[in-house]
Amino acid sequence: MKKIVTAGFLLLISNLLFAQLQNPVSWTTTAKRISDKTYEIHLTANIQSGWHIYSQTTPDGGPIPTSITYAKNPLLTFMGKAKEVGKLEKHAEPLFGVDVEQFSNKVDFVQLVKLKANVKTSADVAVEFMVCNNRQCLPPTTKKFTVALK
């Protein structure tokens, strides 16, 4: 019986560790009021040590760049493309044959948005990204968020 319990415990621990390795990026979202009808939406990626995600401007032929899409909301106007706030790393990547642009540790994607009226609403956001380390890349992942604008 003791062997069965020990085997079960080890199996549970290994599953938890494997799941953690397969989710090396955690996301947080916030909205910061800039003026009466203007907000910054912050999509912050916290990246585990040794892993990185790619910039929105990573060139064709390389890894999947991060892309951010917003669901249509008649109360909102999105001002340009999200800015990337973090330490951008650029280097030649022989695996892809292009110069890649990536972020390690943390990156904050900041989108400026304007309300068309003084109302409470939210922005539905989808972020597609690819995460790699020096041994492997995980398949592209899409995370969806709802960010309240109050």
MOCORFEN-V201572 format. One line per field, one symbol per residue. burial: + if it has 16 or more other ideal C-beta (glycine too) atoms within 10 Angstrom, else -. Layout:
burial->???
This chain:
burial->-----------------------++---+-+-----+-+++++++-++--+++++--+---+++++-+-+--+-++-----+-+-+------+--+---+++++--+++-+++-+-----+++-+-+-+++++---++--------+-+-
